[in-house]
Amino acid sequence: MFIDFTATLVKCDCCGKYYDAVLGVELWFRSKQEATEAVKDDGWEEIDGKLYCASCYEYNEDTDEYEVKNDRNRETVIN
């Protein structure tokens, strides 16, 4: 039997890494809201409407904001 369904994956908007929650397996979520809550609980951050893994952003104490690290955009996807 084949069952069609809609799911959500989370991919870093900077380096292209998929969220895997330490398991090494891409996780699928039932909704964007569920996915956003899960990744934020695991160190990902939403900046200007995009999601970034912990390797691609840093906290700026001077501005009290999270900022995307410079020169991180690559054509090669890191997994």
N, C-alpha and C positions, 0 to 999 in steps of 0.2 A: 504494500500500500504506500502511496506517495501522499504526503500531506504538505501543502503549501502554507507558509507562514511568513510573517514580516518580523524582522529582528533588527536590532541596532548594534553595531560595532563602534568602538571608540578608537580613533587614530589621532596621534599628535599632529597638530597643524604645522609643526616646525620640522621635526625629523622623520615623521612618517611611522613611528613605532605604534603598534597596536597595543591596547591595554590588555594585559594578560594576568594581572593579579597574582604574580609569583608562580603560577602554575605552569607557565610556558605555553599555555594554550589560549588562543583568542577567545574571549568571553562574549557571548551574545546576550543582549538584554531585550526585554519586552517593550521598552519604551525609551525615548530620549531622556525623560526625567529620571527613570531608574538608572540609566547608564551614567548620567551626570552625577547623581548622588554617590554612586559606587566609586567612580574615579576620583572625585573630590575627597572622599574618605581615605583614599590611598595615595594622596600627595599630588594629584594632578590639579591644575588651576585653569579657570576660565578667564581669559584676558581679552577684552574687546570682542566678545562673542565667539572666540576660538578656544579650543582646549589644548593644553600643553602638558607634556609629561614633566616630571620633576627635574630632568636633565636639561630642559629647554627654557626654564625661567628662573628668575632669582628675585629676592625681596630687596628693594631699595629703601634703606632706612631713612635717607634724606627726604624722599618723596612720600614715604609710607605706602608704597604701592608695589605690586608685583610687575616685573618687566620681563619681556622675552629677551633671552640672551642674544647678542649680536652674532651675525655670521653663522647661524646654525642651520639655515635653510640649505638643503642638499637635494640633489636629484636621486641619490642613493638612499633607499629605505633601510632603516636600521630595525632589525627584528631581534 
